[in-house]
């Protein structure tokens, strides 16, 4: 596989997995967002207002996410300083967290009580996995559209479409490749969400088996990229 193909494929694989894990976590863990953690502020408010379970997990998600991002950054810097492949190592660590999350979900699920320690532990392990993905993406794939948060990407798509419909005087046209790349990213994320919903309705917590496989695929895609292109 050519280098440009792997560089284009990797963000898409990450986006699919983010959409899948976020949706599967939301469905299985009483409304917990594992990748888009700021959404937990909304669901936390809903839990408090409606008396539904899972408030503690939603409250813990942000500090756990932040702590893991810091740890991932420090570990990545340490590995880079020692000439160890930081990107690949962190992707491998994410695979391990997703395997642990799937194992916990299958062992303890289904989760009828979002405040039970089993649900909280499973949720925080999955939050940690997606925190690593967020950190890795921001550091090593900064030029690619975000893989976990589609609001900014969708906004930019609409701005670019508006500019194509009515270009301001003296303004150069945006490259169509950017619009295609961002639109594809949103579509793939949505496909991950749809796949998670389908698999959850069919297989319950066993749907968590897929994310580690997809994460391993992203690691393989990365390893296929020639060393000279590694950031």
C-alpha positions in Angstrom: 0.0 0.0 0.0 1.4 3.4 -1.0 2.3 5.9 1.7 -0.4 8.4 0.6 -3.0 5.7 0.8 -2.2 4.8 4.4 -2.1 8.4 5.5 -5.5 8.9 4.0 -6.9 5.6 5.4 -5.7 6.0 9.0 -7.9 9.0 10.0 -10.9 7.3 8.5 -10.4 4.1 10.5 -10.0 6.2 13.6 -13.2 8.1 12.9 -15.2 4.9 12.3 -14.0 3.5 15.6 -14.7 6.7 17.5 -18.3 6.8 16.2 -18.7 3.2 17.0 -17.3 3.3 20.5 -19.2 6.5 21.4 -22.5 5.1 20.2 -22.0 1.6 21.8 -21.0 3.2 25.1 -24.0 5.5 25.0 -26.4 2.6 24.4 -24.8 0.2 26.8 -23.7 2.4 29.7 -26.8 4.5 30.4 -26.0 7.5 28.1 -22.2 7.7 28.7 -20.2 9.4 25.9 -16.8 7.7 25.8 -15.2 9.7 22.9 -17.1 13.0 22.9 -16.8 13.5 26.7 -18.1 17.1 26.8 -21.5 15.7 25.8 -21.6 14.1 29.2 -22.3 17.5 30.7 -25.7 17.4 28.9 -26.4 13.8 29.9 -25.3 14.5 33.5 -27.8 17.3 33.7 -30.5 15.0 32.3 -29.6 12.2 34.8 -29.9 14.7 37.7 -33.2 16.1 36.4 -34.8 12.9 35.5 -33.3 10.7 38.2 -31.8 8.2 35.8 -28.6 6.3 36.6 -25.1 6.9 35.4 -24.5 10.4 36.9 -21.3 9.4 38.6 -19.8 7.9 35.5 -20.6 11.0 33.5 -19.1 13.2 36.2 -15.9 11.1 36.2 -15.5 11.0 32.4 -14.0 14.4 31.9 -11.3 14.2 34.7 -10.4 10.6 33.6 -10.2 11.8 30.0 -8.0 14.8 30.9 -5.6 12.6 33.0 -5.2 10.1 30.3 -4.5 12.7 27.6 -1.8 14.2 29.9 -0.3 10.7 30.5 -0.4 9.9 26.8 1.4 13.1 26.0 4.1 12.5 28.6 4.5 8.9 27.5 4.7 9.9 23.9 7.4 12.6 24.7 9.4 10.1 26.7 9.3 7.5 23.9 10.2 10.0 21.3 13.2 11.2 23.3 14.4 7.6 23.5 13.8 7.1 19.7 11.0 4.7 20.3 8.0 4.8 17.9 5.6 6.8 20.0 2.7 6.8 17.6 2.6 3.1 17.1 3.1 2.4 20.8 0.2 4.6 21.8 -2.0 3.0 19.2 -1.1 -0.4 20.6 -1.9 0.8 24.1 -5.3 2.0 22.9 -5.9 -1.5 21.5 -5.2 -3.0 24.9 -7.7 -0.6 26.6 -10.3 -1.5 24.1 -9.7 -5.2 24.6 -10.0 -4.6 28.4 -13.2 -2.6 27.9 -14.8 -5.3 25.7 -13.8 -8.0 28.2 -15.4 -6.0 31.1 -18.6 -5.3 29.0 -19.0 -8.9 28.2 -18.2 -10.1 31.7 -20.5 -7.7 33.6 -23.0 -6.5 31.0 -25.7 -5.7 30.3 -25.6 -2.7 32.5 -29.0 -1.8 33.9 -27.5 0.4 36.6 -25.1 3.0 35.3 -23.9 3.8 38.8 -22.7 0.3 39.5 -18.9 -0.1 39.8 -19.0 -2.5 36.9 -20.5 0.0 34.6 -18.3 2.8 35.8 -15.1 0.7 35.5 -16.1 -0.4 32.0 -16.9 3.2 31.0 -13.7 4.7 32.3 -11.6 2.1 30.5 -13.3 3.0 27.2 -13.0 6.7 28.0 -9.2 6.1 28.5 -9.0 4.3 25.2 -10.6 7.2 23.3 -8.6 9.8 25.3 -5.5 8.1 23.9 -6.9 8.3 20.4 -7.7 12.0 20.8 -4.2 12.7 22.0 -2.5 10.7 19.3 -4.7 12.3 16.6 -4.0 15.8 17.8 -0.2 15.3 18.0 0.5 13.1 15.0 -2.4 13.7 12.6 -2.9 17.4 13.2 -3.7 18.2 9.5 -6.5 15.6 9.4 -10.0 16.4 10.5 -10.8 15.4 14.1 -11.8 11.7 14.5 -14.1 12.1 17.5 -15.8 15.5 17.3 -17.8 16.3 14.1 -19.3 19.6 15.1 -16.3 21.7 14.0 -15.8 19.6 10.8 -19.4 19.9 9.9 -19.3 23.7 10.5 -16.3 24.0 8.2 -18.0 21.9 5.5 -21.0 24.2 5.5 -18.8 27.3 5.4 -16.9 25.9 2.4 -20.1 25.1 0.7 -21.4 28.6 1.3 -18.2 30.1 -0.1 -18.5 27.9 -3.2 -22.1 29.2 -3.7 -21.0 32.8 -3.3 -17.3 33.6 -3.4 -16.3 37.0 -2.0 -14.4 39.3 -4.2 -10.6 38.8 -4.2 -10.9 35.5 -2.3 -9.2 32.5 -3.7 -11.2 29.3 -4.0 -10.9 26.5 -1.5 -9.4 23.3 -2.6 -12.1 20.8 -3.3 -10.0 18.0 -1.8 -10.5 19.6 1.7 -14.2 19.5 1.3 -14.1 15.9 0.1 -11.8 14.8 2.9 -13.9 16.4 5.7 -17.2 15.2 4.2 -15.8 11.6 4.0 -14.6 11.9 7.6 -18.1 12.8 8.8 -19.7 10.1 6.7 -17.3 7.4 8.1 -18.0 8.6 11.6 -21.7 8.3 11.0 -21.2 4.8 9.6 -19.5 3.8 12.8 -22.5 5.2 14.8 -24.9 3.3 12.7 -22.9 0.0 12.9 -22.7 0.3 16.7 -26.5 0.8 16.9 -27.2 -2.2 14.6 -24.7 -4.5 16.4 -26.0 -3.5 19.9 -29.6 -4.2 19.0 -28.5 -7.6 17.6 -25.7 -8.7 19.9 -26.0 -6.5 23.0 -22.7 -6.0 24.9 -20.9 -8.4 22.5 -20.9 -5.4 20.1 -17.8 -4.2 22.0 -15.8 -7.0 20.3 -15.4 -5.0 17.1 -13.6 -1.8 18.4 -10.4 -3.7 19.3 -10.3 -5.3 15.9 -10.8 -2.0 14.1 -8.2 -0.4 16.4 -5.8 -3.2 15.5 -6.5 -2.5 11.8 -5.6 1.2 12.4 -2.3 0.1 13.9 -1.6 -2.2 10.9 -2.4 0.7 8.5 0.0 2.9 10.4 2.7 0.2 10.3 2.3 0.0 6.5 3.3 3.6 6.3 7.1 3.8 5.4 9.3 4.9 8.3 10.4 8.1 6.5 6.9 9.5 6.7 6.5 8.9 10.5 6.0 12.2 12.4 
